C-alpha cells in the first residue's frame, strides 16, 4: 500500500555549510544512524503499515505529511510524520486563534496548543505515544535527521533561537533529544533552546546512547506530550 505524502518546498533557507567543519558527531554518528534506521524500518514495517492503514480507513488521505523544518546548515527539509490533524488544519487553527485570546497567547509563546482543535481522535493517540513520528526514520536514513539531536524547528522559530541558532545549525535535528526526555511541552521555550545548545556543546556518542535509553520511559510516561 502506497503512503500518500503532502510535499512542500525544500529549498535552502541559508547555507551554513562553508562555515561548518562537518556535521556534529561526524562519521561515527552518521554510521550509527544509518544502521539503526535501517534495522528499525525493517523491524517496525508491520507497525508502520498498520498505522498507515488505520489512518487511511478512519481519516482518509494523505497518510503521511511532509512538514517543512529547518535542518543542519539552515537548510529546509520535509520532516515526515503520520498525519494526526485534519486536512484543513491551517484554516481551523486560524479561526481558533482569532476567536480565542488565551490560545493565541499560548501559540505565540510556544508554537504549541495543549488543546489543539486540528488534531483528530486517532491523531491524539498517535501523538500521545509518539507513533506519529516513526516516518522520521526515513529522514534519518537519508541523512536529513539523526536519532538524537535538537528538536526540528520551523522557520518562524529561528528568531526565538537568537544567537543559539548557529549552534542549532551545526547538528542534524533529532528524532529524540534533550528536550524530548526533559518534559517536552512542560518546559519553557528558553529552556528548550538551552537544552539544544547544551546538547551540541557537550556532545558525545555515549551521551547519545544515554538519551536513546531515556527516551523509552519518557515515551511511556508521556509527560508534556500533546
ZADO-1210 file (C-alpha; in nm, 4 decimals, padded with zeros to 6 digits):
<atoms>
<atom x="00.0000" y="00.0000" z="00.0000" code="UNK" pos="1"/>
<atom x="00.1467" y="00.3341" z="-00.1001" code="UNK" pos="2"/>
<atom x="00.1772" y="00.6147" z="00.1509" code="UNK" pos="3"/>
<atom x="00.0299" y="00.9463" z="00.0361" code="UNK" pos="4"/>
<atom x="00.2664" y="01.2338" z="00.1074" code="UNK" pos="5"/>
<atom x="00.1910" y="01.6048" z="00.1055" code="UNK" pos="6"/>
<atom x="00.5048" y="01.7622" z="-00.0395" code="UNK" pos="7"/>
<atom x="00.6209" y="02.1121" z="00.0492" code="UNK" pos="8"/>
<atom x="00.9090" y="02.3298" z="-00.0669" code="UNK" pos="9"/>
<atom x="01.2567" y="02.2027" z="00.0267" code="UNK" pos="10"/>
<atom x="01.4805" y="02.4866" z="-00.0873" code="UNK" pos="11"/>
<atom x="01.7602" y="02.6205" z="00.1323" code="UNK" pos="12"/>
<atom x="01.6871" y="02.8989" z="00.3771" code="UNK" pos="13"/>
<atom x="02.0520" y="02.9946" z="00.4088" code="UNK" pos="14"/>
<atom x="02.3694" y="02.7906" z="00.3702" code="UNK" pos="15"/>
<atom x="02.5995" y="02.7480" z="00.6682" code="UNK" pos="16"/>
<atom x="02.7901" y="02.4606" z="00.5081" code="UNK" pos="17"/>
<atom x="03.1072" y="02.6568" z="00.4351" code="UNK" pos="18"/>
<atom x="03.1284" y="02.7706" z="00.7959" code="UNK" pos="19"/>
<atom x="03.0942" y="02.4208" z="00.9417" code="UNK" pos="20"/>
<atom x="03.3727" y="02.1689" z="00.9852" code="UNK" pos="21"/>
<atom x="03.1214" y="01.8877" z="00.9431" code="UNK" pos="22"/>
<atom x="02.8007" y="01.7553" z="01.0988" code="UNK" pos="23"/>
<atom x="02.8005" y="01.7012" z="01.4742" code="UNK" pos="24"/>
<atom x="02.9377" y="01.3574" z="01.5606" code="UNK" pos="25"/>
<atom x="03.0978" y="01.3015" z="01.2216" code="UNK" pos="26"/>
<atom x="03.1089" y="00.9625" z="01.0544" code="UNK" pos="27"/>
<atom x="03.0549" y="00.7626" z="01.3736" code="UNK" pos="28"/>
<atom x="02.7207" y="00.9285" z="01.4460" code="UNK" pos="29"/>
<atom x="02.6120" y="00.9033" z="01.0815" code="UNK" pos="30"/>
<atom x="02.7085" y="00.5340" z="01.0586" code="UNK" pos="31"/>
<atom x="02.5062" y="00.4589" z="01.3721" code="UNK" pos="32"/>
<atom x="02.2075" y="00.6499" z="01.2331" code="UNK" pos="33"/>
<atom x="02.2101" y="00.4592" z="00.9039" code="UNK" pos="34"/>
<atom x="02.2446" y="00.1157" z="01.0624" code="UNK" pos="35"/>
<atom x="01.9906" y="00.1807" z="01.3372" code="UNK" pos="36"/>
<atom x="01.7375" y="00.3423" z="01.0997" code="UNK" pos="37"/>
<atom x="01.7652" y="00.0515" z="00.8562" code="UNK" pos="38"/>
<atom x="01.7111" y="-00.2025" z="01.1351" code="UNK" pos="39"/>
<atom x="01.4205" y="-00.0054" z="01.2825" code="UNK" pos="40"/>
<atom x="01.2441" y="00.0326" z="00.9459" code="UNK" pos="41"/>
<atom x="01.2692" y="-00.3425" z="00.8831" code="UNK" pos="42"/>
<atom x="01.1545" y="-00.4426" z="01.2325" code="UNK" pos="43"/>
<atom x="00.8760" y="-00.1842" z="01.2519" code="UNK" pos="44"/>
<atom x="00.7484" y="-00.2295" z="00.8948" code="UNK" pos="45"/>
<atom x="00.4318" y="-00.4191" z="01.0073" code="UNK" pos="46"/>
<atom x="00.3505" y="-00.1428" z="01.2580" code="UNK" pos="47"/>
<atom x="00.4111" y="00.1295" z="01.0001" code="UNK" pos="48"/>
<atom x="00.1773" y="-00.0438" z="00.7541" code="UNK" pos="49"/>
<atom x="-00.0882" y="-00.0978" z="01.0228" code="UNK" pos="50"/>
<atom x="-00.0855" y="00.2710" z="01.1279" code="UNK" pos="51"/>
<atom x="-00.0977" y="00.3801" z="00.7639" code="UNK" pos="52"/>
<atom x="-00.3990" y="00.1542" z="00.7083" code="UNK" pos="53"/>
<atom x="-00.5835" y="00.2895" z="01.0128" code="UNK" pos="54"/>
<atom x="-00.5327" y="00.6493" z="00.9039" code="UNK" pos="55"/>
<atom x="-00.6449" y="00.5701" z="00.5503" code="UNK" pos="56"/>
<atom x="-00.9589" y="00.3869" z="00.6657" code="UNK" pos="57"/>
<atom x="-01.0587" y="00.6182" z="00.9531" code="UNK" pos="58"/>
<atom x="-00.9423" y="00.9573" z="00.8291" code="UNK" pos="59"/>
<atom x="-00.8673" y="00.9211" z="00.4584" code="UNK" pos="60"/>
<atom x="-00.5548" y="01.0512" z="00.2849" code="UNK" pos="61"/>
<atom x="-00.2938" y="01.1788" z="00.2973" code="UNK" pos="62"/>
<atom x="-00.1431" y="00.9216" z="00.5347" code="UNK" pos="63"/>
<atom x="00.1957" y="01.0884" z="00.5762" code="UNK" pos="64"/>
<atom x="00.2659" y="01.4611" z="00.5696" code="UNK" pos="65"/>
<atom x="00.5937" y="01.6321" z="00.4882" code="UNK" pos="66"/>
<atom x="00.6205" y="01.9414" z="00.7087" code="UNK" pos="67"/>
<atom x="00.8909" y="02.1956" z="00.6290" code="UNK" pos="68"/>
<atom x="01.1529" y="02.2240" z="00.9035" code="UNK" pos="69"/>
<atom x="01.4994" y="02.3746" z="00.9372" code="UNK" pos="70"/>
<atom x="01.7862" y="02.1272" z="00.9372" code="UNK" pos="71"/>
<atom x="02.1633" y="02.1260" z="00.9526" code="UNK" pos="72"/>
<atom x="02.3267" y="02.4312" z="00.7997" code="UNK" pos="73"/>
<atom x="01.9919" y="02.6139" z="00.7933" code="UNK" pos="74"/>
<atom x="01.8635" y="02.4038" z="00.5025" code="UNK" pos="75"/>
<atom x="01.4909" y="02.3349" z="00.4771" code="UNK" pos="76"/>
<atom x="01.3766" y="01.9724" z="00.4617" code="UNK" pos="77"/>
<atom x="01.0495" y="01.7819" z="00.4667" code="UNK" pos="78"/>
<atom x="01.0053" y="01.6320" z="00.8145" code="UNK" pos="79"/>
<atom x="00.7842" y="01.3225" z="00.7815" code="UNK" pos="80"/>
<atom x="00.5003" y="01.2411" z="01.0190" code="UNK" pos="81"/>
<atom x="00.1906" y="01.0262" z="01.0133" code="UNK" pos="82"/>
<atom x="-00.0972" y="01.2675" z="00.9653" code="UNK" pos="83"/>
<atom x="-00.2587" y="01.3438" z="01.3001" code="UNK" pos="84"/>
<atom x="-00.4528" y="01.6561" z="01.2023" code="UNK" pos="85"/>
<atom x="-00.7499" y="01.7428" z="00.9852" code="UNK" pos="86"/>
<atom x="-00.6642" y="01.8238" z="00.6252" code="UNK" pos="87"/>
<atom x="-00.7802" y="02.1892" z="00.6573" code="UNK" pos="88"/>
<atom x="-00.5630" y="02.2431" z="00.9645" code="UNK" pos="89"/>
<atom x="-00.4406" y="02.5919" z="00.8700" code="UNK" pos="90"/>
<atom x="-00.7952" y="02.7217" z="00.8401" code="UNK" pos="91"/>
<atom x="-00.9056" y="02.5547" z="01.1650" code="UNK" pos="92"/>
<atom x="-00.6051" y="02.6958" z="01.3526" code="UNK" pos="93"/>
<atom x="-00.6541" y="03.0471" z="01.2147" code="UNK" pos="94"/>
<atom x="-01.0216" y="03.0523" z="01.3147" code="UNK" pos="95"/>
<atom x="-00.9418" y="02.9119" z="01.6591" code="UNK" pos="96"/>
<atom x="-00.6696" y="03.1686" z="01.7316" code="UNK" pos="97"/>
<atom x="-00.8860" y="03.4553" z="01.6049" code="UNK" pos="98"/>
<atom x="-01.1644" y="03.3622" z="01.8479" code="UNK" pos="99"/>
<atom x="-00.9560" y="03.2527" z="02.1484" code="UNK" pos="100"/>
<atom x="-00.7138" y="03.5018" z="02.3044" code="UNK" pos="101"/>
<atom x="-00.5730" y="03.2502" z="02.5527" code="UNK" pos="102"/>
<atom x="-00.4952" y="03.0046" z="02.2735" code="UNK" pos="103"/>
<atom x="-00.3322" y="03.2835" z="02.0712" code="UNK" pos="104"/>
<atom x="-00.1044" y="03.3703" z="02.3640" code="UNK" pos="105"/>
<atom x="-00.0148" y="03.0013" z="02.4107" code="UNK" pos="106"/>
<atom x="00.0607" y="02.9597" z="02.0397" code="UNK" pos="107"/>
<atom x="00.2692" y="03.2781" z="02.0255" code="UNK" pos="108"/>
<atom x="00.4784" y="03.1684" z="02.3235" code="UNK" pos="109"/>
<atom x="00.5328" y="02.8010" z="02.2416" code="UNK" pos="110"/>
<atom x="00.4077" y="02.7249" z="01.8875" code="UNK" pos="111"/>
<atom x="00.2003" y="02.4514" z="02.0563" code="UNK" pos="112"/>
<atom x="-00.1566" y="02.4148" z="02.1817" code="UNK" pos="113"/>
<atom x="-00.2438" y="02.1750" z="02.4629" code="UNK" pos="114"/>
<atom x="-00.5999" y="02.1534" z="02.3316" code="UNK" pos="115"/>
<atom x="-00.5392" y="02.1695" z="01.9573" code="UNK" pos="116"/>
<atom x="-00.8650" y="02.1629" z="01.7568" code="UNK" pos="117"/>
<atom x="-00.6806" y="02.0407" z="01.4462" code="UNK" pos="118"/>
<atom x="-00.5867" y="01.7026" z="01.5981" code="UNK" pos="119"/>
<atom x="-00.8049" y="01.4038" z="01.5067" code="UNK" pos="120"/>
<atom x="-00.9156" y="01.1343" z="01.7537" code="UNK" pos="121"/>
<atom x="-00.6689" y="00.8837" z="01.6100" code="UNK" pos="122"/>
<atom x="-00.4098" y="01.1612" z="01.5922" code="UNK" pos="123"/>
<atom x="-00.4317" y="01.2169" z="01.9685" code="UNK" pos="124"/>
<atom x="-00.3399" y="00.8535" z="02.0260" code="UNK" pos="125"/>
<atom x="-00.0542" y="00.8680" z="01.7771" code="UNK" pos="126"/>
<atom x="00.0812" y="01.1855" z="01.9372" code="UNK" pos="127"/>
<atom x="00.0444" y="01.0598" z="02.2933" code="UNK" pos="128"/>
<atom x="00.2505" y="00.7520" z="02.2052" code="UNK" pos="129"/>
<atom x="00.4852" y="00.9420" z="01.9673" code="UNK" pos="130"/>
<atom x="00.3955" y="00.6915" z="01.6942" code="UNK" pos="131"/>
<atom x="00.3208" y="00.9808" z="01.4595" code="UNK" pos="132"/>
<atom x="00.6975" y="01.0466" z="01.4394" code="UNK" pos="133"/>
<atom x="00.8000" y="00.6996" z="01.3193" code="UNK" pos="134"/>
<atom x="00.8188" y="00.8063" z="00.9497" code="UNK" pos="135"/>
<atom x="01.1148" y="01.0223" z="01.0525" code="UNK" pos="136"/>
<atom x="01.3175" y="00.7008" z="01.0413" code="UNK" pos="137"/>
<atom x="01.3288" y="00.7664" z="00.6654" code="UNK" pos="138"/>
<atom x="01.4535" y="01.1227" z="00.7284" code="UNK" pos="139"/>
<atom x="01.7312" y="00.9682" z="00.9376" code="UNK" pos="140"/>
<atom x="01.8146" y="00.7105" z="00.6726" code="UNK" pos="141"/>
<atom x="01.8685" y="00.9735" z="00.4018" code="UNK" pos="142"/>
<atom x="02.0724" y="01.1993" z="00.6312" code="UNK" pos="143"/>
<atom x="01.8254" y="01.4829" z="00.6960" code="UNK" pos="144"/>
<atom x="01.7884" y="01.3913" z="01.0626" code="UNK" pos="145"/>
<atom x="01.9646" y="01.1929" z="01.3336" code="UNK" pos="146"/>
<atom x="01.8352" y="00.9624" z="01.6055" code="UNK" pos="147"/>
<atom x="01.9497" y="01.2195" z="01.8632" code="UNK" pos="148"/>
<atom x="01.9745" y="01.5931" z="01.8082" code="UNK" pos="149"/>
<atom x="01.7997" y="01.9258" z="01.8638" code="UNK" pos="150"/>
<atom x="01.4260" y="01.9218" z="01.8057" code="UNK" pos="151"/>
<atom x="01.3447" y="02.0204" z="01.4443" code="UNK" pos="152"/>
<atom x="01.2174" y="02.3777" z="01.4261" code="UNK" pos="153"/>
<atom x="01.0158" y="02.5731" z="01.1718" code="UNK" pos="154"/>
<atom x="01.1414" y="02.8907" z="01.0035" code="UNK" pos="155"/>
<atom x="00.9369" y="03.1163" z="01.2345" code="UNK" pos="156"/>
<atom x="01.1283" y="02.9817" z="01.5355" code="UNK" pos="157"/>
<atom x="01.4719" y="03.0943" z="01.4153" code="UNK" pos="158"/>
<atom x="01.4327" y="03.4365" z="01.5769" code="UNK" pos="159"/>
<atom x="01.3442" y="03.2692" z="01.9070" code="UNK" pos="160"/>
<atom x="01.6809" y="03.0914" z="01.8999" code="UNK" pos="161"/>
<atom x="01.8737" y="03.4156" z="01.8538" code="UNK" pos="162"/>
<atom x="02.2494" y="03.3619" z="01.8652" code="UNK" pos="163"/>
<atom x="02.1869" y="02.9959" z="01.9599" code="UNK" pos="164"/>
<atom x="02.0689" y="02.9277" z="01.6046" code="UNK" pos="165"/>
<atom x="02.4334" y="02.8987" z="01.4957" code="UNK" pos="166"/>
<atom x="02.4696" y="02.6101" z="01.7413" code="UNK" pos="167"/>
<atom x="02.1433" y="02.4545" z="01.6241" code="UNK" pos="168"/>
<atom x="02.2639" y="02.4629" z="01.2614" code="UNK" pos="169"/>
<atom x="02.5714" y="02.2548" z="01.3474" code="UNK" pos="170"/>
<atom x="02.3672" y="01.9376" z="01.4019" code="UNK" pos="171"/>
<atom x="02.1058" y="01.7310" z="01.2253" code="UNK" pos="172"/>
<atom x="01.7704" y="01.7574" z="01.4066" code="UNK" pos="173"/>
<atom x="01.6865" y="01.4531" z="01.6160" code="UNK" pos="174"/>
<atom x="01.4019" y="01.2047" z="01.6403" code="UNK" pos="175"/>
<atom x="01.4723" y="01.2346" z="02.0114" code="UNK" pos="176"/>
<atom x="01.6928" y="01.4616" z="02.2180" code="UNK" pos="177"/>
<atom x="01.7360" y="01.6531" z="02.5428" code="UNK" pos="178"/>
<atom x="01.4015" y="01.8321" z="02.5069" code="UNK" pos="179"/>
<atom x="01.2093" y="01.5111" z="02.4374" code="UNK" pos="180"/>
<atom x="01.3373" y="01.3441" z="02.7564" code="UNK" pos="181"/>
<atom x="01.3104" y="01.6572" z="02.9742" code="UNK" pos="182"/>
<atom x="00.9367" y="01.7145" z="02.9883" code="UNK" pos="183"/>
<atom x="00.8802" y="01.8400" z="02.6321" code="UNK" pos="184"/>
<atom x="00.5958" y="02.0937" z="02.6426" code="UNK" pos="185"/>
<atom x="00.6255" y="02.1335" z="03.0211" code="UNK" pos="186"/>
<atom x="00.9445" y="02.3326" z="02.9593" code="UNK" pos="187"/>
<atom x="00.9599" y="02.6987" z="02.8589" code="UNK" pos="188"/>
<atom x="01.0858" y="02.7988" z="02.5156" code="UNK" pos="189"/>
<atom x="01.4129" y="02.9446" z="02.6511" code="UNK" pos="190"/>
<atom x="01.4618" y="02.6126" z="02.8332" code="UNK" pos="191"/>
<atom x="01.4217" y="02.4273" z="02.5037" code="UNK" pos="192"/>
<atom x="01.6828" y="02.6472" z="02.3380" code="UNK" pos="193"/>
<atom x="01.9253" y="02.5936" z="02.6258" code="UNK" pos="194"/>
<atom x="01.8721" y="02.2171" z="02.6159" code="UNK" pos="195"/>
<atom x="01.9612" y="02.2137" z="02.2457" code="UNK" pos="196"/>
<atom x="02.2657" y="02.4345" z="02.2997" code="UNK" pos="197"/>
<atom x="02.3878" y="02.2215" z="02.5901" code="UNK" pos="198"/>
<atom x="02.3491" y="01.9032" z="02.3839" code="UNK" pos="199"/>
<atom x="02.5528" y="02.0429" z="02.0953" code="UNK" pos="200"/>
<atom x="02.8248" y="02.1989" z="02.3102" code="UNK" pos="201"/>
<atom x="02.8693" y="01.8816" z="02.5176" code="UNK" pos="202"/>
<atom x="02.8050" y="01.6135" z="02.2562" code="UNK" pos="203"/>
<atom x="02.9446" y="01.2630" z="02.2962" code="UNK" pos="204"/>
<atom x="02.8437" y="00.9283" z="02.1466" code="UNK" pos="205"/>
<atom x="02.7883" y="00.7905" z="02.4966" code="UNK" pos="206"/>
<atom x="02.5508" y="01.0763" z="02.5702" code="UNK" pos="207"/>
<atom x="02.3542" y="00.9953" z="02.2555" code="UNK" pos="208"/>
<atom x="02.3115" y="00.6349" z="02.3715" code="UNK" pos="209"/>
<atom x="02.2035" y="00.7578" z="02.7150" code="UNK" pos="210"/>
<atom x="01.9358" y="00.9848" z="02.5623" code="UNK" pos="211"/>
<atom x="01.8072" y="00.6986" z="02.3453" code="UNK" pos="212"/>
<atom x="01.7694" y="00.4803" z="02.6560" code="UNK" pos="213"/>
<atom x="01.5957" y="00.7656" z="02.8416" code="UNK" pos="214"/>
<atom x="01.3524" y="00.8063" z="02.5514" code="UNK" pos="215"/>
<atom x="01.1774" y="00.4744" z="02.6220" code="UNK" pos="216"/>
<atom x="01.0469" y="00.5670" z="02.9724" code="UNK" pos="217"/>
<atom x="00.9821" y="00.9249" z="02.8537" code="UNK" pos="218"/>
<atom x="00.7525" y="00.7945" z="02.5782" code="UNK" pos="219"/>
<atom x="00.5770" y="00.5587" z="02.8210" code="UNK" pos="220"/>
<atom x="00.5172" y="00.8367" z="03.0779" code="UNK" pos="221"/>
<atom x="00.4179" y="01.0815" z="02.8008" code="UNK" pos="222"/>
<atom x="00.4963" y="01.3850" z="03.0172" code="UNK" pos="223"/>
<atom x="00.4287" y="01.7091" z="02.8351" code="UNK" pos="224"/>
<atom x="00.3079" y="01.5351" z="02.5183" code="UNK" pos="225"/>
<atom x="00.0175" y="01.6876" z="02.3281" code="UNK" pos="226"/>
</atoms>
